[in-house]
Amino acid sequence: GVAHGGDGNDTLVLGGAPGTLDVSTLAASFTSFENVVQQGSFWSIVGRGEVDLTVDWGLLNVTSSIAGTLQTSAVSDAALIFVGSSGAVTTTDGMPAVVLGGPNTLVNSGVINSPVVASGSDSAILNVGTIISQNTVAITGGAGAQQVENYGLVASGRGTAIDLGAGDARLSLGTSAGLGGLADGGAGFD
């Protein structure tokens, strides 16, 4: 069947027990929903398709290629986005692929082919995959303290690969880390 959100600003909530969201059928199954929000302990994304999704709390597991923005809620301190080795996230509208609001975490072992923004204080990024942005900084920090650990590749086509922003941030590079561009600690004690 098809669920139709109707007029207004409608939200599809992913909650309850662990579940799977097939983004290849999302647009056909759920029409006129302007927001998709995860409020459940564990959800996996499968299939190829487009989705913009906010994780209020819980673990979002990306196992396929999607186009859209994944973000964590700024009021949450219990949200984690995991891009698995078969997962990929990209955007075509110039928006970031991942936005960490609040003290939340991104673990990437796949490919993120658009910017990652860690605007939340005490947010953390662990990269063992690839984060590339052709037109802007690949990882951008905010005013709070961010922690970035890189054991994969972080690269930008515009010179600066990592800009940690204005907070007291930390960048750790493993022996297998690749950095395609500059790393800027920004203001603060880094």
Phi, psi and chi 1 to 4 in degrees:
 res  aa     phi    psi   chi1   chi2   chi3   chi4
   1 GLY       -  176.1      -      -      -      -
   2 VAL  -121.7  134.1  174.6      -      -      -
   3 ALA  -102.7  126.2      -      -      -      -
   4 HIS  -111.9  121.6 -178.2   68.0      -      -
   5 GLY   -71.2  -28.1      -      -      -      -
   6 GLY    82.1 -162.6      -      -      -      -
   7 ASP   -74.7  160.0  -65.8  -26.4      -      -
   8 GLY    97.8 -164.5      -      -      -      -
   9 ASN  -106.1   95.4 -171.0    8.6      -      -
  10 ASP  -102.2  146.2  -56.7  -59.0      -      -
  11 THR  -123.3  129.3  -58.1      -      -      -
  12 LEU   -93.5  117.9  172.4   62.3      -      -
  13 VAL  -103.3  125.6  176.5      -      -      -
  14 LEU   -97.2  108.7  -51.4  174.9      -      -
  15 GLY  -136.8 -169.5      -      -      -      -
  16 GLY    71.6 -143.9      -      -      -      -
  17 ALA   -66.9  163.7      -      -      -      -
  18 PRO   -52.2  142.9  -27.9   35.6      -      -
  19 GLY  -147.5  177.2      -      -      -      -
  20 THR  -128.1  134.0  -59.5      -      -      -
  21 LEU  -113.4  115.4  176.0   65.6      -      -
  22 ASP   -91.2  103.0 -174.1  -16.3      -      -
  23 VAL   -72.1  -15.4  -66.4      -      -      -
  24 SER   -69.9  -21.9   66.2      -      -      -
  25 THR  -114.0    2.3   61.8      -      -      -
  26 LEU   -59.1  -50.8  178.9   67.2      -      -
  27 ALA   -63.1  -34.3      -      -      -      -
  28 ALA   -78.6  -29.7      -      -      -      -
  29 SER   -88.5  -30.4  -60.6      -      -      -
  30 PHE  -129.3  106.4  -60.8   93.7      -      -
  31 THR  -106.9  148.8   61.8      -      -      -
  32 SER    63.9   29.9  -61.8      -      -      -
  33 PHE  -101.8  119.0  -75.3   89.7      -      -
  34 GLU   -84.7  -20.6  -68.8   75.3   25.5      -
  35 ASN  -132.3  143.3  -54.0  -64.7      -      -
  36 VAL  -123.9  123.2 -180.0      -      -      -
  37 VAL  -128.9  132.4  176.4      -      -      -
  38 GLN   -95.6  124.3  176.4 -175.4  -29.6      -
  39 GLN  -131.7   43.1  -64.6  177.7  -20.0      -
  40 GLY  -136.6  163.5      -      -      -      -
  41 SER   -65.0  -38.3   60.2      -      -      -
  42 PHE  -155.1  121.2 -177.5   86.9      -      -
  43 TRP  -132.0  141.0  -83.7   80.3      -      -
  44 SER  -112.2  140.1  -69.1      -      -      -
  45 ILE   -99.9  126.6  -68.1 -178.9      -      -
  46 VAL  -126.7  167.5  -60.4      -      -      -
  47 GLY    78.1  162.8      -      -      -      -
  48 ARG  -102.0  134.7  -67.2  176.7 -178.9  -94.4
  49 GLY   173.5 -166.4      -      -      -      -
  50 GLU  -114.3  139.1  -64.6 -176.0   17.7      -
  51 VAL  -161.6  137.8   65.9      -      -      -
  52 ASP  -107.4  124.8  -66.9  -35.0      -      -
  53 LEU  -138.5  137.6 -170.2  145.8      -      -
  54 THR  -109.9  128.8  -60.1      -      -      -
  55 VAL   -97.4  108.3 -178.6      -      -      -
  56 ASP   -74.9  -41.3  -83.2   -8.7      -      -
  57 TRP  -163.8  156.9   60.9  -85.7      -      -
  58 GLY   104.3 -174.4      -      -      -      -
  59 LEU  -109.1  125.9  167.9   64.4      -      -
  60 LEU  -105.3  122.2  177.3   66.1      -      -
  61 ASN  -109.7  112.5  178.8   29.5      -      -
  62 VAL   -95.4  115.6  179.9      -      -      -
  63 THR  -113.3    2.7   64.2      -      -      -
  64 SER  -141.8 -177.1   60.9      -      -      -
  65 SER   -90.0  123.7  -64.8      -      -      -
  66 ILE  -129.5  155.7   65.0  164.2      -      -
  67 ALA  -113.9  129.7      -      -      -      -
  68 GLY   147.6 -175.8      -      -      -      -
  69 THR  -111.4  127.9  -61.3      -      -      -
  70 LEU  -105.0  129.7  -55.6  176.4      -      -
  71 GLN  -139.0  156.4   62.2 -176.3  -10.3      -
  72 THR  -105.1  148.1   61.4      -      -      -
  73 SER   -66.8  139.6  171.9      -      -      -
  74 ALA   -67.8  -21.9      -      -      -      -
  75 VAL   -93.8   -1.7  -63.9      -      -      -
  76 SER   -94.3  149.8  175.0      -      -      -
  77 ASP  -128.2   19.7   63.4   -6.1      -      -
  78 ALA  -138.9   40.3      -      -      -      -
  79 ALA  -118.9  137.3      -      -      -      -
  80 LEU  -136.8  130.3 -174.5  141.8      -      -
  81 ILE  -107.2  123.9  -63.9  171.8      -      -
  82 PHE  -117.6  117.6  175.6   73.8      -      -
  83 VAL  -100.8  108.2 -179.6      -      -      -
  84 GLY   -72.6  173.3      -      -      -      -
  85 SER   -61.7  -24.6   60.6      -      -      -
  86 SER   -96.9    3.2   61.7      -      -      -
  87 GLY   -92.8  152.4      -      -      -      -
  88 ALA  -149.1  140.8      -      -      -      -
  89 VAL  -131.7  130.3 -176.5      -      -      -
  90 THR  -144.0  162.2 -171.0      -      -      -
  91 THR  -127.6  153.4   59.7      -      -      -
  92 THR  -116.7   -0.5   56.5      -      -      -
  93 ASP  -108.5   12.4   57.8    3.8      -      -
  94 GLY    81.7   -3.9      -      -      -      -
  95 MET   -80.1  159.5  -61.3  -61.1  -67.4      -
  96 PRO   -64.7  151.3  -18.7   29.1      -      -
  97 ALA   -76.7  -36.2      -      -      -      -
  98 VAL  -136.3  134.5  177.5      -      -      -
  99 VAL  -127.5  119.7  177.2      -      -      -
 100 LEU   -98.6  104.0  -63.3  176.3      -      -
 101 GLY   -96.4  144.1      -      -      -      -
 102 GLY    73.2  179.2      -      -      -      -
 103 PRO   -80.9   67.2   29.3  -33.1      -      -
 104 ASN  -116.1  177.7  -62.4  -59.1      -      -
 105 THR  -131.8  143.4  -57.9      -      -      -
 106 LEU  -118.1  127.6  165.7   66.8      -      -
 107 VAL  -117.0  119.4  176.1      -      -      -
 108 ASN  -120.2  121.5  177.5   49.1      -      -
 109 SER  -122.7    7.4   63.7      -      -      -
 110 GLY  -108.0 -137.1      -      -      -      -
 111 VAL  -127.6  125.4  175.5      -      -      -
 112 ILE  -116.1  114.3  -62.0  175.1      -      -
 113 ASN  -111.4   50.2 -164.4    3.6      -      -
 114 SER  -169.1  166.7  -67.6      -      -      -
 115 PRO   -61.9  153.2  -16.9   26.2      -      -
 116 VAL  -116.6  128.6  172.2      -      -      -
 117 VAL  -117.2  120.9  175.5      -      -      -
 118 ALA  -106.6   79.1      -      -      -      -
 119 SER   -84.7  -17.5   56.9      -      -      -
 120 GLY   -81.2  139.9      -      -      -      -
 121 SER   -64.2  138.9 -176.3      -      -      -
 122 ASP    66.0   23.5  -63.7  -36.9      -      -
 123 SER   -78.6  158.2   56.7      -      -      -
 124 ALA  -137.7  142.7      -      -      -      -
 125 ILE  -128.2  126.8  -62.7  169.6      -      -
 126 LEU  -117.3  115.9  170.5   60.3      -      -
 127 ASN  -116.2  119.3 -179.9   52.0      -      -
 128 VAL  -120.7    7.0  -65.3      -      -      -
 129 GLY  -113.0 -131.6      -      -      -      -
 130 THR  -132.2  129.3  -58.7      -      -      -
 131 ILE  -124.2  114.7  -60.3  173.8      -      -
 132 ILE  -130.3  137.8  -64.0  176.7      -      -
 133 SER  -132.2  120.4  177.2      -      -      -
 134 GLN   -75.3  -31.7  -61.9  -59.5  -36.7      -
 135 ASN  -112.4   -2.8  -60.6  -44.1      -      -
 136 THR  -158.0 -175.5 -172.7      -      -      -
 137 VAL   -61.1  136.4  176.2      -      -      -
 138 ALA   -72.5  -44.7      -      -      -      -
 139 ILE  -126.6  124.2  -63.6  175.9      -      -
 140 THR  -120.6  129.1  -58.3      -      -      -
 141 GLY   -92.7  171.0      -      -      -      -
 142 GLY  -112.0 -152.2      -      -      -      -
 143 ALA   -79.9  -19.6      -      -      -      -
 144 GLY   -90.2 -172.9      -      -      -      -
 145 ALA   -84.2  122.3      -      -      -      -
 146 GLN  -114.8  153.5  -74.8   82.5   34.6      -
 147 GLN  -124.7  124.3  178.9  173.6  -42.1      -
 148 VAL  -121.4  123.6  176.1      -      -      -
 149 GLU  -115.7  124.5  -69.3 -175.8   58.1      -
 150 ASN  -122.2  121.2 -177.2   33.6      -      -
 151 TYR  -122.0    4.0  -60.0   91.5      -      -
 152 GLY  -117.0 -134.2      -      -      -      -
 153 LEU  -122.3  128.8  173.0   64.9      -      -
 154 VAL  -123.0  122.4  177.2      -      -      -
 155 ALA  -145.0  151.2      -      -      -      -
 156 SER  -133.6  143.3  170.5      -      -      -
 157 GLY   -82.6    0.8      -      -      -      -
 158 ARG  -118.1   14.2  -64.8  -71.8 -178.0  174.2
 159 GLY   108.2  -56.7      -      -      -      -
 160 THR   -99.0  119.2  -59.7      -      -      -
 161 ALA   -86.0  -38.9      -      -      -      -
 162 ILE  -132.5  127.1  -60.3  172.4      -      -
 163 ASP  -127.4  108.5 -178.1  -11.9      -      -
 164 LEU   -81.1   -2.0  -65.5  176.1      -      -
 165 GLY    79.1 -155.8      -      -      -      -
 166 ALA   -95.0   -4.7      -      -      -      -
 167 GLY   -89.3 -178.4      -      -      -      -
 168 ASP   -86.3   92.7  -64.3  -19.5      -      -
 169 ALA  -105.3  168.6      -      -      -      -
 170 ARG  -137.1  130.2  178.7  178.9  173.6 -165.9
 171 LEU  -118.0  123.2  172.1   62.7      -      -
 172 SER  -118.2  130.3  -59.3      -      -      -
 173 LEU  -116.0  125.6  -59.3  174.0      -      -
 174 GLY   -81.0  170.4      -      -      -      -
 175 THR   -65.5  -20.6   57.0      -      -      -
 176 SER   -95.7    4.7   60.5      -      -      -
 177 ALA   -71.7  139.9      -      -      -      -
 178 GLY  -117.3  138.3      -      -      -      -
 179 LEU  -131.1  109.0 -167.9   60.1      -      -
 180 GLY   -98.3   79.8      -      -      -      -
 181 GLY   135.3 -178.3      -      -      -      -
 182 LEU   -80.9  157.1  -58.0  172.9      -      -
 183 ALA  -116.4  120.6      -      -      -      -
 184 ASP  -112.4  118.2 -176.7   -9.0      -      -
 185 GLY   -70.4  -20.4      -      -      -      -
 186 GLY    70.6 -167.0      -      -      -      -
 187 ALA   -73.5  163.0      -      -      -      -
 188 GLY   100.1 -178.7      -      -      -      -
 189 PHE   -99.0  103.5 -174.5   74.0      -      -
 190 ASP  -108.0      -  -59.2  -52.3      -      -
